[in-house]
Amino acid sequence: MMRAALRVLLNGYDYLVLYLGLAWLGIMCLAWTPIALIMYPLLSERRGRALGRYVIMAAFRVYLASLSVSRRCSFDLKALDVLRDEPPLIIAPNHPCMLDAVMVISRLPNVACVLKANLMNNLFLGAGSRLARYIRNEPVRRMVQLATRDFACGSHLLLFPEGTRTTLRPANPLKGSIGLIAHHAQVPVQTILIETDSAYLSKGWPLFRKPPMPIHYRVRLGKRFDPPQHTRRFMADLEQYFAHELIQGSAFYPAHSLPKQAERAPATISRAPP
């Protein structure tokens, strides 16, 4: 009886952590939205970008810290701290869940994020993203131009090579946009390996569905690729590297968390120069 009661209490606590955490993040985003809307036309691009990115970093850090305090989630993100003072880089993580961008941005004060176009008009994220000068993922030519210009400010660029959350193990076929930007801007690509023991908020996971807890996340730095001269060759090397490294880390990222991939597809190259 005592054990059953403890299980019920712990399960209730898990739900409390999950829902209060989501509510807390939503409240922070909504609270910042009207301020960001007012600041956008009043501040210069340089000051708006600096303020917007710093506030997003701070808010995400507070959110993750609050989850950590609950002891139902843990985040090992210290590997990212060495990137804070690095010169311009493309930061290229794998993408197991919706929290990936939150984890990376929470440690880096000057990072632009490539977002899906519909998120730039999202009630929770849109105003803050525009103030921070985040970059729409389309049209591709415009995305490359804005990313290249942003590097001139000493910024980092967060871009998920898979384009969306992972559905095929060990990683989805990669999108060629990362090769285009790295080639055009001549900046290196720093790979990031995000590992977790949970499928929480993976592709298709309902937002309010409770996962088994506690959940653990770990981020480690991967290989840094030099600016590519040949985009197609670079994309093939990058896809091969992610596949190898993520398979090596599969003890932490369990096989049951994603459907198995029956066949590897080649990297997707969009408008890639020879």
C-alpha positions as CSV (number, residue, x, y, z in Angstrom):
1,M,0.0,0.0,0.0
2,M,2.7,2.4,0.9
3,R,4.6,1.8,-2.3
4,A,1.5,2.2,-4.3
5,A,0.7,5.5,-2.6
6,L,4.3,6.7,-3.3
7,R,3.9,5.8,-6.9
8,V,0.7,7.8,-7.2
9,L,2.3,10.8,-5.4
10,L,5.3,10.7,-7.7
11,N,3.2,10.4,-10.8
12,G,1.2,13.4,-9.7
13,Y,4.4,15.3,-9.0
14,D,5.6,14.5,-12.5
15,Y,2.4,15.9,-14.0
16,L,2.8,19.1,-11.9
17,V,6.4,19.6,-13.1
18,L,5.4,19.0,-16.7
19,Y,2.4,21.3,-16.8
20,L,3.8,24.1,-14.6
21,G,7.0,24.0,-16.6
22,L,5.1,24.5,-19.9
23,A,2.9,27.2,-18.3
24,W,6.0,29.0,-17.0
25,L,7.7,29.0,-20.4
26,G,4.5,30.3,-22.0
27,I,4.1,33.1,-19.4
28,M,7.7,34.3,-20.0
29,C,7.2,34.3,-23.8
30,L,3.9,36.1,-23.6
31,A,5.3,38.7,-21.1
32,W,8.1,39.5,-23.4
33,T,6.0,39.8,-26.5
34,P,4.5,43.3,-25.9
35,I,7.8,44.6,-24.8
36,A,9.6,43.2,-27.8
37,L,6.9,44.7,-30.1
38,I,7.5,48.2,-28.6
39,M,11.3,47.9,-28.6
40,Y,11.5,46.7,-32.3
41,P,10.9,50.1,-33.9
42,L,12.5,52.1,-31.1
43,L,16.0,50.4,-31.0
44,S,18.6,50.3,-33.7
45,E,19.2,47.0,-35.3
46,R,22.4,46.5,-33.3
47,R,20.9,47.3,-30.0
48,G,17.6,45.4,-30.7
49,R,19.6,42.3,-31.7
50,A,21.8,42.4,-28.6
51,L,18.8,42.9,-26.2
52,G,16.6,40.4,-27.9
53,R,19.2,37.6,-27.9
54,Y,20.2,38.3,-24.3
55,V,16.6,38.2,-23.0
56,I,15.9,34.9,-24.9
57,M,19.0,33.3,-23.6
58,A,18.2,34.4,-20.0
59,A,14.6,33.3,-20.2
60,F,15.5,29.8,-21.6
61,R,18.2,29.5,-18.9
62,V,15.6,30.3,-16.2
63,Y,13.2,27.8,-17.7
64,L,15.7,24.9,-17.8
65,A,17.0,25.8,-14.3
66,S,13.4,25.5,-12.9
67,L,13.0,22.1,-14.5
68,S,16.4,21.0,-13.0
69,V,15.3,22.1,-9.5
70,S,12.4,19.7,-9.7
71,R,14.9,16.8,-10.0
72,R,12.7,15.3,-12.7
73,C,14.8,16.7,-15.6
74,S,18.6,17.1,-15.8
75,F,20.6,19.1,-18.4
76,D,24.3,18.6,-18.9
77,L,25.0,21.6,-21.2
78,K,28.5,22.8,-19.9
79,A,30.2,21.7,-23.1
80,L,28.5,24.7,-24.9
81,D,30.1,27.3,-22.7
82,V,33.4,27.1,-24.5
83,L,31.7,28.5,-27.6
84,R,30.6,31.7,-26.0
85,D,33.7,33.7,-27.1
86,E,34.4,31.9,-30.3
87,P,34.4,33.8,-33.6
88,P,31.5,33.3,-36.1
89,L,30.4,29.7,-36.4
90,I,27.5,27.7,-37.7
91,I,26.3,25.6,-34.8
92,A,24.8,22.4,-36.2
93,P,23.1,20.0,-33.7
94,N,21.1,16.9,-34.3
95,H,17.4,17.4,-33.5
96,P,15.8,14.8,-31.3
97,C,13.2,17.1,-29.6
98,M,11.6,20.5,-29.3
99,L,13.9,21.5,-26.4
100,D,17.0,21.4,-28.5
101,A,17.0,25.0,-29.5
102,V,16.1,26.0,-26.0
103,M,19.1,24.1,-24.6
104,V,21.6,25.6,-27.1
105,I,20.4,29.2,-26.9
106,S,20.3,29.1,-23.1
107,R,24.1,29.0,-23.1
108,L,25.0,31.4,-25.9
109,P,24.3,35.2,-25.7
110,N,24.9,36.0,-29.4
111,V,23.3,33.4,-31.5
112,A,20.9,33.8,-34.4
113,C,18.5,30.9,-35.0
114,V,17.1,29.9,-38.4
115,L,13.4,29.4,-37.8
116,K,10.5,28.1,-39.9
117,A,8.7,31.0,-41.4
118,N,5.4,30.3,-39.6
119,L,7.2,30.6,-36.2
120,M,8.2,34.2,-37.0
121,N,4.5,35.1,-36.7
122,N,3.8,32.9,-33.7
123,L,2.1,34.6,-30.8
124,F,4.6,33.2,-28.2
125,L,7.8,33.5,-30.3
126,G,7.3,35.9,-33.1
127,A,7.9,39.3,-31.6
128,G,11.0,38.2,-29.6
129,S,12.4,36.4,-32.6
130,R,12.0,39.5,-34.8
131,L,13.7,41.7,-32.2
132,A,16.6,39.2,-31.9
133,R,16.9,39.3,-35.8
134,Y,16.4,35.6,-36.1
135,I,16.3,34.4,-39.7
136,R,13.4,32.8,-41.7
137,N,14.3,29.6,-43.4
138,E,12.8,30.7,-46.7
139,P,13.3,31.8,-49.3
140,V,16.7,30.1,-49.3
141,R,18.6,32.8,-51.1
142,R,17.4,35.4,-48.6
143,M,18.2,33.1,-45.7
144,V,21.8,32.8,-47.0
145,Q,22.2,36.5,-47.4
146,L,20.9,37.4,-43.9
147,A,23.0,34.7,-42.3
148,T,26.1,36.0,-44.0
149,R,25.4,39.5,-43.0
150,D,24.8,38.4,-39.4
151,F,28.2,36.8,-39.2
152,A,29.8,40.2,-39.8
153,C,28.5,41.2,-36.3
154,G,30.5,38.3,-34.7
155,S,27.4,36.2,-34.3
156,H,26.9,32.5,-34.2
157,L,24.1,30.8,-36.3
158,L,22.0,27.9,-34.9
159,L,20.9,25.8,-37.8
160,F,19.6,22.2,-37.5
161,P,20.9,20.3,-40.6
162,E,18.0,17.8,-40.4
163,G,15.5,20.7,-40.9
164,T,13.0,19.1,-38.6
165,R,13.0,16.8,-35.5
166,T,14.6,13.4,-36.0
167,T,12.2,10.7,-37.2
168,L,14.7,8.3,-38.8
169,R,17.6,6.8,-36.8
170,P,20.3,7.8,-36.4
171,A,19.4,11.1,-38.2
172,N,17.2,12.4,-41.0
173,P,18.7,13.1,-44.4
174,L,20.4,16.5,-44.1
175,K,19.3,19.7,-45.8
176,G,21.8,21.4,-48.1
177,S,21.2,24.9,-46.7
178,I,23.9,24.5,-44.1
179,G,26.4,23.7,-46.8
180,L,25.2,26.7,-48.8
181,I,25.6,29.1,-45.9
182,A,29.0,27.7,-44.8
183,H,30.3,27.9,-48.4
184,H,29.0,31.4,-49.1
185,A,30.0,32.9,-45.8
186,Q,33.2,30.9,-45.4
187,V,32.6,30.1,-41.8
188,P,33.3,26.8,-40.0
189,V,30.6,24.4,-38.9
190,Q,30.6,23.2,-35.3
191,T,28.6,20.1,-34.8
192,I,26.7,19.5,-31.6
193,L,25.5,16.1,-30.4
194,I,22.4,16.1,-28.3
195,E,21.6,12.9,-26.4
196,T,18.7,12.0,-24.3
197,D,17.1,8.9,-22.7
198,S,13.6,10.0,-23.6
199,A,11.4,10.5,-26.6
200,Y,9.7,13.5,-24.9
201,L,8.7,16.2,-27.4
202,S,10.1,14.2,-30.3
203,K,8.4,14.4,-33.7
204,G,4.7,13.4,-33.2
205,W,4.8,13.5,-29.4
206,P,1.7,15.3,-28.0
207,L,2.7,18.5,-26.1
208,F,0.8,17.5,-22.9
209,R,1.6,13.8,-22.9
210,K,3.7,12.9,-19.8
211,P,6.8,10.8,-20.5
212,P,8.5,8.5,-18.0
213,M,10.5,10.6,-15.7
214,P,13.2,11.6,-14.7
215,I,14.6,12.7,-18.1
216,H,18.2,13.4,-18.9
217,Y,19.8,15.5,-21.6
218,R,23.4,15.7,-22.5
219,V,25.1,17.9,-25.0
220,R,28.7,17.3,-26.3
221,L,30.8,19.1,-28.9
222,G,31.4,17.2,-32.1
223,K,33.8,17.8,-34.9
224,R,34.4,21.3,-36.3
225,F,34.4,21.3,-40.1
226,D,36.3,23.9,-42.0
227,P,34.4,26.2,-44.5
228,P,33.6,24.0,-47.4
229,Q,34.9,24.5,-51.0
230,H,32.7,21.7,-52.4
231,T,29.2,21.7,-51.0
232,R,28.1,18.3,-52.0
233,R,31.2,16.6,-50.7
234,F,30.8,18.6,-47.4
235,M,27.2,17.4,-47.0
236,A,28.1,13.8,-47.6
237,D,30.9,14.1,-45.0
238,L,28.6,15.8,-42.5
239,E,25.8,13.2,-42.9
240,Q,28.3,10.4,-42.5
241,Y,29.8,12.0,-39.4
242,F,26.4,12.5,-37.7
243,A,25.4,8.9,-38.4
244,H,28.6,7.5,-36.9
245,E,28.6,9.7,-33.8
246,L,24.9,9.2,-33.0
247,I,25.2,5.4,-33.3
248,Q,28.2,5.6,-31.0
249,G,26.1,7.5,-28.4
250,S,23.1,5.2,-28.7
251,A,23.6,3.8,-25.2
252,F,22.3,7.2,-23.9
253,Y,19.8,7.6,-26.7
254,P,17.7,4.5,-26.5
255,A,16.6,2.6,-29.6
256,H,12.9,2.5,-28.5
257,S,12.7,6.3,-28.6
258,L,12.6,6.6,-32.4
259,P,11.4,4.3,-35.2
260,K,14.2,2.5,-36.9
261,Q,15.4,3.7,-40.2
262,A,15.0,1.1,-42.9
263,E,17.2,2.8,-45.4
264,R,19.5,5.8,-45.5
265,A,18.7,8.5,-48.0
266,P,21.3,10.8,-49.4
267,A,21.7,14.4,-48.2
268,T,19.3,16.8,-49.8
269,I,21.1,19.6,-51.6
270,S,19.2,22.7,-52.6
271,R,20.8,25.0,-55.2
272,A,24.2,23.9,-54.2
273,P,27.1,25.4,-56.2
274,P,29.6,22.9,-57.7
